[in-house]
Amino acid sequence: MDKSKLLSGSCLFCDLSTDELHGLAQHAELRSVRAKQVVIAQSTHGDEMYAVLHGRLKVSRTSAEGREATLAILEGGEVFGEIAMLDGGLRTASVEALEPCELLVLQRDAVLGHLETHPKVMRQLIAALCHRLRSADELLQDALFLPMTQRLAKVLRQLGEQHGASGPNGVLIDLKLTQQEVANLVGASRESVNKQLNAWENEGLIELVSSGYIRLLKPELLPV
């Protein structure tokens, strides 16, 4: 596979020239991961960053008591692992594949050396980190100020916008998530999420598809 072409699909490296991509690609490693495989684990050391080529992964944090909160769902073109790679500290979150994935792996020395001579990539990396920070601020604000029903509705709308397939019967969220995984995205208990999802289904706002998917029938009527 042409690693230079694959790198060009990443949000960090899309503005590089062909020669620049070729130089960086010499240090990149292709890696396949299976569904449910943990790619990086929270609080471990790591000197690699990853670009997602195909597939989707979830980013999560786990408390000392074992409670899990899902922070984001990543897909092709996005990167992860850059924080520990940059500062040499511990991983701030775990990343697990939701489905079979193809990744490009870049080692710390190669990336840092490239950043020193390619300010375009440095600016893109800073922009990606700022986006992560803004998303974390929004998650914290929602957890502090929004009731569970509004947080759940917001998560469903976002999943529909980012991973939805529109059809005559509404928007099917193209992610097979258990109700516990939805609860982890919302920051609520599985029981409360299950109760609210069933209530919205009875009201004709959503459909809980038997295979584990969720279809948004009237997303505009969900709480805001």
C-alpha atoms as a printed R data frame, in Angstrom:
    type eleno elety resid chain resno       x      y      z
1   ATOM     1    CA   MET     A     1   0.000  0.000  0.000
2   ATOM     2    CA   ASP     A     2   1.138  3.570 -0.711
3   ATOM     3    CA   LYS     A     3   1.749  4.938  2.791
4   ATOM     4    CA   SER     A     4   2.291  8.454  1.421
5   ATOM     5    CA   LYS     A     5  -1.189  8.450 -0.103
6   ATOM     6    CA   LEU     A     6  -2.659  7.034  3.088
7   ATOM     7    CA   LEU     A     7  -1.014  9.750  5.181
8   ATOM     8    CA   SER     A     8  -2.459 12.427  2.902
9   ATOM     9    CA   GLY     A     9  -5.937 11.403  4.083
10  ATOM    10    CA   SER     A    10  -5.132 12.415  7.660
11  ATOM    11    CA   CYS     A    11  -6.230 15.793  8.993
12  ATOM    12    CA   LEU     A    12  -2.653 16.456 10.152
13  ATOM    13    CA   PHE     A    13  -0.814 15.687  6.948
14  ATOM    14    CA   CYS     A    14  -3.272 16.590  4.181
15  ATOM    15    CA   ASP     A    15  -1.449 19.845  3.310
16  ATOM    16    CA   LEU     A    16   1.996 18.283  2.866
17  ATOM    17    CA   SER     A    17   3.618 18.024 -0.545
18  ATOM    18    CA   THR     A    18   4.242 14.657 -2.189
19  ATOM    19    CA   ASP     A    19   7.945 14.764 -1.231
20  ATOM    20    CA   GLU     A    20   7.129 15.686  2.382
21  ATOM    21    CA   LEU     A    21   4.594 12.860  2.620
22  ATOM    22    CA   HIS     A    22   7.107 10.422  1.172
23  ATOM    23    CA   GLY     A    23   9.707 11.425  3.758
24  ATOM    24    CA   LEU     A    24   7.308 10.930  6.656
25  ATOM    25    CA   ALA     A    25   5.876  7.706  5.223
26  ATOM    26    CA   GLN     A    26   9.294  6.067  5.489
27  ATOM    27    CA   HIS     A    27   8.820  6.130  9.277
28  ATOM    28    CA   ALA     A    28   5.187  4.952  9.288
29  ATOM    29    CA   GLU     A    29   4.044  1.417 10.052
30  ATOM    30    CA   LEU     A    30   0.769 -0.100  8.889
31  ATOM    31    CA   ARG     A    31  -1.111 -1.928 11.639
32  ATOM    32    CA   SER     A    32  -4.367 -3.887 11.561
33  ATOM    33    CA   VAL     A    33  -6.426 -4.266 14.724
34  ATOM    34    CA   ARG     A    34  -9.436 -6.466 15.366
35  ATOM    35    CA   ALA     A    35 -12.777 -5.392 16.824
36  ATOM    36    CA   LYS     A    36 -12.684 -4.907 20.622
37  ATOM    37    CA   GLN     A    37  -8.879 -4.743 20.614
38  ATOM    38    CA   VAL     A    38  -7.423 -2.094 22.944
39  ATOM    39    CA   VAL     A    39  -4.907 -0.059 20.951
40  ATOM    40    CA   ILE     A    40  -3.690  2.115 23.826
41  ATOM    41    CA   ALA     A    41  -4.489  1.827 27.531
42  ATOM    42    CA   GLN     A    42  -5.072  4.681 29.952
43  ATOM    43    CA   SER     A    43  -2.180  5.509 32.316
44  ATOM    44    CA   THR     A    44   0.422  3.570 30.326
45  ATOM    45    CA   HIS     A    45   3.547  4.940 28.699
46  ATOM    46    CA   GLY     A    46   3.546  5.414 24.950
47  ATOM    47    CA   ASP     A    47   5.750  6.973 22.287
48  ATOM    48    CA   GLU     A    48   3.535  6.387 19.252
49  ATOM    49    CA   MET     A    49   0.735  8.315 17.617
50  ATOM    50    CA   TYR     A    50  -1.818  6.851 15.226
51  ATOM    51    CA   ALA     A    51  -3.686  7.935 12.113
52  ATOM    52    CA   VAL     A    52  -6.961  6.115 11.440
53  ATOM    53    CA   LEU     A    53  -7.204  4.835  7.868
54  ATOM    54    CA   HIS     A    54 -10.345  2.704  8.074
55  ATOM    55    CA   GLY     A    55 -12.698  1.701 10.852
56  ATOM    56    CA   ARG     A    56 -13.950  3.319 14.038
57  ATOM    57    CA   LEU     A    57 -12.611  3.393 17.570
58  ATOM    58    CA   LYS     A    58 -13.836  4.730 20.903
59  ATOM    59    CA   VAL     A    59 -11.851  6.902 23.314
60  ATOM    60    CA   SER     A    60 -12.693  6.363 26.976
61  ATOM    61    CA   ARG     A    61 -11.534  7.020 30.517
62  ATOM    62    CA   THR     A    62 -12.074  4.697 33.460
63  ATOM    63    CA   SER     A    63 -12.320  5.801 37.096
64  ATOM    64    CA   ALA     A    64 -10.593  4.091 40.028
65  ATOM    65    CA   GLU     A    65 -13.961  2.472 40.810
66  ATOM    66    CA   GLY     A    66 -14.178  1.010 37.307
67  ATOM    67    CA   ARG     A    67 -16.789  3.398 35.860
68  ATOM    68    CA   GLU     A    68 -16.220  4.206 32.193
69  ATOM    69    CA   ALA     A    69 -16.951  7.408 30.294
70  ATOM    70    CA   THR     A    70 -16.689  7.493 26.500
71  ATOM    71    CA   LEU     A    71 -15.152 10.755 25.307
72  ATOM    72    CA   ALA     A    72 -15.229 10.384 21.530
73  ATOM    73    CA   ILE     A    73 -15.641  8.070 18.580
74  ATOM    74    CA   LEU     A    74 -12.863  8.270 15.979
75  ATOM    75    CA   GLU     A    75 -13.006  7.360 12.300
76  ATOM    76    CA   GLY     A    76 -10.917  7.563  9.135
77  ATOM    77    CA   GLY     A    77  -8.776 10.711  8.817
78  ATOM    78    CA   GLU     A    78  -8.486 11.352 12.562
79  ATOM    79    CA   VAL     A    79  -5.451 10.917 14.793
80  ATOM    80    CA   PHE     A    80  -4.964  9.854 18.395
81  ATOM    81    CA   GLY     A    81  -2.173  9.217 20.878
82  ATOM    82    CA   GLU     A    82  -0.559 12.574 20.177
83  ATOM    83    CA   ILE     A    83  -0.607 13.933 23.765
84  ATOM    84    CA   ALA     A    84   1.595 11.268 25.396
85  ATOM    85    CA   MET     A    85   3.677 11.109 22.227
86  ATOM    86    CA   LEU     A    86   4.415 14.832 22.488
87  ATOM    87    CA   ASP     A    87   5.035 15.271 26.229
88  ATOM    88    CA   GLY     A    88   6.322 11.797 27.134
89  ATOM    89    CA   GLY     A    89   3.702 11.433 29.863
90  ATOM    90    CA   LEU     A    90   1.152  8.714 30.489
91  ATOM    91    CA   ARG     A    91  -1.761  7.994 28.162
92  ATOM    92    CA   THR     A    92  -4.727 10.149 29.184
93  ATOM    93    CA   ALA     A    93  -7.355  7.706 27.875
94  ATOM    94    CA   SER     A    94  -7.851  4.259 26.386
95  ATOM    95    CA   VAL     A    95  -8.677  3.676 22.719
96  ATOM    96    CA   GLU     A    96 -10.509  0.507 21.666
97  ATOM    97    CA   ALA     A    97 -11.523 -0.598 18.176
98  ATOM    98    CA   LEU     A    98 -15.280 -0.837 17.641
99  ATOM    99    CA   GLU     A    99 -14.708 -2.783 14.426
100 ATOM   100    CA   PRO     A   100 -11.719 -4.061 12.420
101 ATOM   101    CA   CYS     A   101  -9.444 -1.062 11.768
102 ATOM   102    CA   GLU     A   102  -6.407 -0.105  9.729
103 ATOM   103    CA   LEU     A   103  -3.988  2.330 11.363
104 ATOM   104    CA   LEU     A   104  -0.770  4.109 10.458
105 ATOM   105    CA   VAL     A   105   1.634  4.217 13.397
106 ATOM   106    CA   LEU     A   106   4.256  6.935 13.772
107 ATOM   107    CA   GLN     A   107   7.057  6.851 16.338
108 ATOM   108    CA   ARG     A   108   7.792  9.834 18.594
109 ATOM   109    CA   ASP     A   109  11.296 10.552 17.270
110 ATOM   110    CA   ALA     A   110  10.110 10.597 13.662
111 ATOM   111    CA   VAL     A   111   7.151 12.898 14.383
112 ATOM   112    CA   LEU     A   112   9.104 15.349 16.547
113 ATOM   113    CA   GLY     A   113  11.870 15.551 13.971
114 ATOM   114    CA   HIS     A   114   9.287 16.232 11.266
115 ATOM   115    CA   LEU     A   115   7.551 18.913 13.347
116 ATOM   116    CA   GLU     A   116  10.821 20.844 13.760
117 ATOM   117    CA   THR     A   117  11.154 21.304 10.000
118 ATOM   118    CA   HIS     A   118   7.467 21.401  8.954
119 ATOM   119    CA   PRO     A   119   5.551 24.236 10.664
120 ATOM   120    CA   LYS     A   120   2.422 23.389  8.629
121 ATOM   121    CA   VAL     A   121   2.133 20.071 10.441
122 ATOM   122    CA   MET     A   122   2.802 21.766 13.783
123 ATOM   123    CA   ARG     A   123  -0.063 24.200 13.128
124 ATOM   124    CA   GLN     A   124  -2.381 21.331 12.173
125 ATOM   125    CA   LEU     A   125  -1.414 19.441 15.316
126 ATOM   126    CA   ILE     A   126  -2.066 22.506 17.486
127 ATOM   127    CA   ALA     A   127  -5.465 22.902 15.795
128 ATOM   128    CA   ALA     A   128  -6.284 19.226 16.501
129 ATOM   129    CA   LEU     A   129  -5.306 19.631 20.148
130 ATOM   130    CA   CYS     A   130  -7.419 22.786 20.442
131 ATOM   131    CA   HIS     A   131 -10.384 20.894 18.984
132 ATOM   132    CA   ARG     A   132  -9.901 18.162 21.604
133 ATOM   133    CA   LEU     A   133  -9.762 20.767 24.362
134 ATOM   134    CA   ARG     A   134 -12.931 22.480 23.164
135 ATOM   135    CA   SER     A   135 -14.707 19.116 23.006
136 ATOM   136    CA   ALA     A   136 -13.563 18.291 26.550
137 ATOM   137    CA   ASP     A   137 -14.823 21.686 27.771
138 ATOM   138    CA   GLU     A   138 -18.205 21.050 26.132
139 ATOM   139    CA   LEU     A   139 -18.453 17.584 27.714
140 ATOM   140    CA   LEU     A   140 -17.711 19.049 31.140
141 ATOM   141    CA   GLN     A   141 -20.251 21.838 30.652
142 ATOM   142    CA   ASP     A   142 -22.949 19.373 29.579
143 ATOM   143    CA   ALA     A   143 -22.233 17.094 32.546
144 ATOM   144    CA   LEU     A   144 -22.501 20.015 34.956
145 ATOM   145    CA   PHE     A   145 -25.489 21.885 33.549
146 ATOM   146    CA   LEU     A   146 -27.654 19.614 31.360
147 ATOM   147    CA   PRO     A   147 -30.078 17.014 32.733
148 ATOM   148    CA   MET     A   148 -29.683 13.448 31.532
149 ATOM   149    CA   THR     A   149 -32.515 13.638 28.980
150 ATOM   150    CA   GLN     A   150 -30.932 16.598 27.206
151 ATOM   151    CA   ARG     A   151 -27.467 15.012 27.256
152 ATOM   152    CA   LEU     A   152 -28.886 11.806 25.767
153 ATOM   153    CA   ALA     A   153 -30.771 13.700 23.065
154 ATOM   154    CA   LYS     A   154 -27.651 15.696 22.208
155 ATOM   155    CA   VAL     A   155 -25.550 12.521 21.926
156 ATOM   156    CA   LEU     A   156 -28.138 10.876 19.659
157 ATOM   157    CA   ARG     A   157 -28.284 13.914 17.378
158 ATOM   158    CA   GLN     A   158 -24.480 14.075 17.182
159 ATOM   159    CA   LEU     A   159 -24.258 10.359 16.391
160 ATOM   160    CA   GLY     A   160 -26.893 10.846 13.712
161 ATOM   161    CA   GLU     A   161 -24.980 13.751 12.156
162 ATOM   162    CA   GLN     A   162 -21.589 12.032 12.270
163 ATOM   163    CA   HIS     A   163 -22.498  8.386 11.676
164 ATOM   164    CA   GLY     A   164 -26.054  8.476 10.350
165 ATOM   165    CA   ALA     A   165 -27.505  7.128  7.128
166 ATOM   166    CA   SER     A   166 -30.639  8.988  6.037
167 ATOM   167    CA   GLY     A   167 -33.539  7.061  4.538
168 ATOM   168    CA   PRO     A   168 -37.302  7.257  4.088
169 ATOM   169    CA   ASN     A   169 -37.795  5.999  7.647
170 ATOM   170    CA   GLY     A   170 -35.442  8.414  9.365
171 ATOM   171    CA   VAL     A   171 -31.730  8.455 10.203
172 ATOM   172    CA   LEU     A   172 -30.131  5.135 11.112
173 ATOM   173    CA   ILE     A   173 -27.081  5.553 13.362
174 ATOM   174    CA   ASP     A   174 -24.521  3.310 11.699
175 ATOM   175    CA   LEU     A   175 -22.895  2.230 14.961
176 ATOM   176    CA   LYS     A   176 -23.832 -0.905 16.852
177 ATOM   177    CA   LEU     A   177 -23.756  0.332 20.448
178 ATOM   178    CA   THR     A   178 -25.040 -1.419 23.533
179 ATOM   179    CA   GLN     A   179 -27.169  0.655 25.890
180 ATOM   180    CA   GLN     A   180 -24.235  0.597 28.327
181 ATOM   181    CA   GLU     A   181 -22.018  2.114 25.636
182 ATOM   182    CA   VAL     A   182 -24.649  4.799 24.976
183 ATOM   183    CA   ALA     A   183 -24.800  5.438 28.721
184 ATOM   184    CA   ASN     A   184 -21.004  5.815 28.788
185 ATOM   185    CA   LEU     A   185 -21.267  8.470 26.068
186 ATOM   186    CA   VAL     A   186 -23.915 10.327 28.052
187 ATOM   187    CA   GLY     A   187 -22.357  9.957 31.502
188 ATOM   188    CA   ALA     A   188 -25.406  8.273 33.021
189 ATOM   189    CA   SER     A   189 -26.508  4.885 34.282
190 ATOM   190    CA   ARG     A   190 -27.582  2.180 31.854
191 ATOM   191    CA   GLU     A   191 -30.930  1.902 33.631
192 ATOM   192    CA   SER     A   192 -31.812  5.580 33.208
193 ATOM   193    CA   VAL     A   193 -30.728  5.584 29.551
194 ATOM   194    CA   ASN     A   194 -32.706  2.397 28.858
195 ATOM   195    CA   LYS     A   195 -35.816  3.898 30.451
196 ATOM   196    CA   GLN     A   196 -35.555  7.125 28.423
197 ATOM   197    CA   LEU     A   197 -34.856  5.354 25.130
198 ATOM   198    CA   ASN     A   198 -37.920  3.147 25.617
199 ATOM   199    CA   ALA     A   199 -40.031  6.207 26.446
200 ATOM   200    CA   TRP     A   200 -38.917  7.976 23.253
201 ATOM   201    CA   GLU     A   201 -39.603  4.846 21.248
202 ATOM   202    CA   ASN     A   202 -43.149  4.731 22.658
203 ATOM   203    CA   GLU     A   203 -43.552  8.395 21.640
204 ATOM   204    CA   GLY     A   204 -42.438  7.599 18.067
205 ATOM   205    CA   LEU     A   205 -39.266  9.711 18.247
206 ATOM   206    CA   ILE     A   206 -36.776  6.871 17.815
207 ATOM   207    CA   GLU     A   207 -36.737  3.188 16.927
208 ATOM   208    CA   LEU     A   208 -34.614  0.620 18.757
209 ATOM   209    CA   VAL     A   209 -33.701 -1.755 15.947
210 ATOM   210    CA   SER     A   210 -33.498 -5.406 16.976
211 ATOM   211    CA   SER     A   211 -29.899 -5.779 15.789
212 ATOM   212    CA   GLY     A   212 -28.713 -3.162 18.296
213 ATOM   213    CA   TYR     A   213 -28.887 -0.006 16.167
214 ATOM   214    CA   ILE     A   214 -30.892  3.153 16.821
215 ATOM   215    CA   ARG     A   215 -32.966  4.933 14.188
216 ATOM   216    CA   LEU     A   216 -33.882  8.602 14.715
217 ATOM   217    CA   LEU     A   217 -37.443  9.075 13.464
218 ATOM   218    CA   LYS     A   218 -38.047 12.650 14.623
219 ATOM   219    CA   PRO     A   219 -34.718 14.027 15.919
220 ATOM   220    CA   GLU     A   220 -36.037 17.583 15.776
221 ATOM   221    CA   LEU     A   221 -38.529 16.718 18.520
222 ATOM   222    CA   LEU     A   222 -35.909 15.409 20.956
223 ATOM   223    CA   PRO     A   223 -35.176 17.736 23.919
224 ATOM   224    CA   VAL     A   224 -32.706 20.557 23.328
